[in-house]
Amino acid sequence: MKPYPPQDLAALDALLADRHSAWWDGFYADRARPVPFFGSAPDECLHEWLADGLIAPHGTALDLGCGNGRNAVLLARSGFAEVTAVDYSQAAISWATQRASEAGVSLRLQQASVFDLALATGAYDLVYDSGLFHHLPPHRRDSYLQLVAAALKPGGHFGMVCFRPEGGSGLSDAEVYERRSLGGGLGYSEPALREIWEGSTLFRIRQLRQMKPQRPAESGLFGEGFLWAMLAQRQWEWHQ
Ligand SMILES: C[S@@+](CC[C@H](N)C(=O)[O-])C[C@H]1O[C@@H](n2cnc3c(N)ncnc32)[C@H](O)[C@@H]1O
């Protein structure tokens, strides 16, 4: 995909500004709402990849769109020496700060849009995203992929949870711009995800599967069947 020049990105961002940081602050204002990912249970896929050794818990991890910090806390508990967690919403960061303190772990928390971060190049062993990518507008997909690739060490892993087609709004890319809304988040087919993440040659997908539905009260884990779980690896050689 041809990268958008910065002025086009800014213009398209302005067109689709329905889910800005203040919107997310409102989303997190009432922590008692029955939102599935408002609990403390981490993603079942992240738990499994760590338990199976597909992700080695050492070095540095970055959680993009960390929300209340439920996955960042698991990463810190699993053995990553340094866990950075970023979210657009100050309300989410405040909640994650409290969660980290209650869990007795140290997180480097930052309120920012992922596109405004000054990330060190090749600094992370793992980048994790649970539920951010499907909230990105189509014109931001390539910049997001480049951002994740640049942040990762060669051979580092990218774990992601995003909507399957049945979980998303059903809008096509063209409809997103016609309606000036993502309609609550975009669903992705398996071929679409493979084309985006492997078509770039920056990543090789190691696992792409449906998330395993969970009852968090029983398993202590989060999982919904309308979500994908994808584990990809940053390739050693890449050309921009
Ligand atoms: C569906 S929620 C998932 C939260 C968390 N990862 C979880 O699974 O519990 C998506 C999160 O992405 C954050 N977000 C959306 N756009 C963002 C951006 N451009 N930069 C950083 N965070 C963003 C929102 O504030 C929200 O917390």
The ligand as a Tripos MOL2 file, in Angstrom:
@<TRIPOS>MOLECULE
LIG
   27    29     1     0     0
SMALL
NO_CHARGES

@<TRIPOS>ATOM
      1 C1        -11.6780   -1.7440   22.7530 C.3       1 LIG1
      2 S1        -10.6760   -0.7950   23.8470 S.3       1 LIG1
      3 C2         -9.5510   -2.0510   24.4070 C.3       1 LIG1
      4 C3         -8.8200   -1.6980   25.6700 C.3       1 LIG1
      5 C4         -7.8380   -2.7620   26.1870 C.3       1 LIG1
      6 N1         -6.8110   -3.0790   25.2220 N.3       1 LIG1
      7 C5         -8.5380   -4.0050   26.6060 C.2       1 LIG1
      8 O1         -8.5860   -4.9380   25.8000 O.co2     1 LIG1
      9 O2         -9.0430   -4.0580   27.7160 O.co2     1 LIG1
     10 C6         -9.6690    0.1490   22.7220 C.3       1 LIG1
     11 C7         -8.7190    1.0790   23.4190 C.3       1 LIG1
     12 O3         -7.9060    1.7270   22.4430 O.3       1 LIG1
     13 C8         -7.7130    3.0690   22.8410 C.3       1 LIG1
     14 N2         -7.3870    3.8460   21.6400 N.ar      1 LIG1
     15 C9         -8.1790    4.1220   20.5730 C.ar      1 LIG1
     16 N3         -7.5200    4.8320   19.6610 N.ar      1 LIG1
     17 C10        -6.2680    5.0380   20.1580 C.ar      1 LIG1
     18 C11        -5.1100    5.7000   19.6850 C.ar      1 LIG1
     19 N4         -5.0990    6.3190   18.4920 N.pl3     1 LIG1
     20 N5         -4.0100    5.7000   20.4570 N.ar      1 LIG1
     21 C12        -4.0040    5.0780   21.6670 C.ar      1 LIG1
     22 N6         -5.0700    4.4140   22.1630 N.ar      1 LIG1
     23 C13        -6.1870    4.3920   21.4160 C.ar      1 LIG1
     24 C14        -9.0060    3.4830   23.5010 C.3       1 LIG1
     25 O4         -8.8560    4.5820   24.3720 O.3       1 LIG1
     26 C15        -9.3860    2.1890   24.2180 C.3       1 LIG1
     27 O5         -8.8950    2.1720   25.5350 O.3       1 LIG1
@<TRIPOS>BOND
     1     1     2 1
     2     2     3 1
     3     2    10 1
     4     3     4 1
     5     4     5 1
     6     5     6 1
     7     5     7 1
     8     7     8 2
     9     7     9 1
    10    10    11 1
    11    11    12 1
    12    11    26 1
    13    12    13 1
    14    13    14 1
    15    13    24 1
    16    14    15 ar
    17    14    23 ar
    18    15    16 ar
    19    16    17 ar
    20    17    18 ar
    21    17    23 ar
    22    18    19 1
    23    18    20 ar
    24    20    21 ar
    25    21    22 ar
    26    22    23 ar
    27    24    25 1
    28    24    26 1
    29    26    27 1
@<TRIPOS>SUBSTRUCTURE
     1 LIG1         1 GROUP 0 **** ****
